[in-house]
Amino acid sequence: MNKWVFCWVTLCLLTVETTHGDGGIITQTPKFLIGQEGQKLTLKCQQNFNHDTMYWYRQDSGKGLRLIYYSITENDLQKGDLSEGYDASREKKSSFSLTVTSAQKNEMTVFLCASSIRLASAETLYFGSGTRLTVL
């Protein structure tokens, strides 16, 4: 395979953008993440909606979404139902990072980033395409 084609395909696999109807984009990187037991792994999320609130969720096979962390504004981190084993960082309004502090052996899950804006007591969440984690 041509070296440039390989690089392009790799880049496509590492970056996923989800475009929503109003033109906003949520980008999660990487799309696929393979780690080793005990390794610290970082996932990144960017949004251009200018939304204040951002979220990180975990979805295991056969289970619903579980909230890990959320942030109402920069440098504000709120723990969700599943925050143990994770750290988060939000230094800018447009970005929110999640770190798995110690990957667990045979772990296979999907992490989803979302952003939202509250309008008249209603809230709509806009999701990224997800990051699939596999721990060997």
C-alpha positions, 0 to 999 in steps of 0.5 A: 500500500502506498505510504500516503494512502496508509497515512490518510486511512490511519487519519480517517480512523483516528478522527471522527466528526459528527455533523448535526443539522444546525452545522455544529460538529462534535469531534472525538479522537481517537475513534479506536483506542487499543491499550494495555492493562494499567495504561493511562489512556486519554480521549479528546472531544471538541465541539463548535456549537458554543455550548456551555455544558459537555459530558462524557458517557460510557456505554458497555455492551447490553447496558445504557449510557452511564455518566462519567463526568460533566462540565458546565463551563471551563475548569468546572468538573462534576462527577457522574455516576461512574467517575472512579478510575477516570480524570477529566479536564476542560480548559476551554469551552470547546474541548473536554478530555477524559483520561482512563487512569488505569485500563482494565484487562479485557475491557471493551467499551464505547465512550461518548462525548456530548454537548448541550445548551439549555433552552426554557427548561428543555435540554438537547444533547448532541453526541459525537460518534464515540471512541471504542476502547479495547484493552489487551 
